[in-house]
Amino acid sequence: DAKTTQPNSMESNEEEPVHLPCNHSTISGTDYIHWYRQLPSQGPEYVIHGLTSNVNNRMASLAIAEDRKSSTLILHRATLRDAAVYYCILHGGTSYGKLTFGQGTILTVHP
Amino acid sequence: DGGITQSPKYLFRKEGQNVTLSCEQNLNHDAMYWYRQDPGQGLRLIYYSQIVNDFQKGDIAEGYSVSREKKESFPLTVTSAQKNPTAFYLCATVAGGLGGDTQYFGPGTRLTVL
C-alpha cells in the first residue's frame, strides 16, 4: 500500500477554518484518498473520500492536487467536537477494504 | 439502529488465559476486519474476512484466531501465544471491496492483561 505523510499535530481556534495536509507522492491511479477521524477511546469515523475531483460533504471538504500527490482536508469552521486524530489513508481497488493507518494528525481546537 | 456492536467495552484477563472479543453487525456487510491499536499509534490489521467461512491473516495475526460462521459475527480470540495483548481492539465492516467503499468501525474493546 502506498504511504501517506501527515504532520504530527496541528492547532486551531474555534470557528476558524482548518486545513489538514497529506502527502502521498507514490499514489497509484486506482487509489482513493480517504480521511477518517478518531476521538479518544472511540472507533474511527469516516469523514470523506475522493479519487480525482474535489469533494464536499456535510462534515468537510477534500481538495486533491492536480497531480494527486497531495490532498487537504478542510474543516470550514472548527468546533471543539472536531478535536481528534485525523488519518489520511489510501485505499486501492484491490485491497478489499484493508486500510493502512499511519499515526495521523492530532488536531487541537482552542475555545 | 444499524451498526456494529463490540462487547465488552472493557475486559480484564490474567496472563496466560485465552479471551474472545465479540463483534456483531446488522449492516448486512460482506467484509469484516479486526484491528489493534496501541497508545499513540495507528491501527494495525489482525485478520479480515470477505465472506462467511473464509478469512485471511492481516499484518499482525500471530497469537490471534478468528472464525466467520455467520455473516453477522466475527469473533476474535486472543490466545496465550500473543506476547503483549493489552491494547484497544476495533472491529470494522465494509459493504464491498472497492477502493471507494467506506469502512465502518465499532466502539472498540479495551483489553488489559494483568
Interface residues (C-beta under 8 A of the other chain):
Chain A: T30 D31 Y32 H34 Y36 S41 Q42 G43 P44 E45 Y46 H49 L51 Y87 H91 G92 G93 S95 Y96 G97 K98 L99 T100 F101 G102 Q103 G104
Chain B: I4 A31 Y33 Y35 G40 Q41 G42 L43 R44 L45 Y48 Q50 G58 F88 L90 A92 V94 G96 G97 L98 G99 G100 D101 T102 Q103 Y104 F105 G106 P107 G108 R110
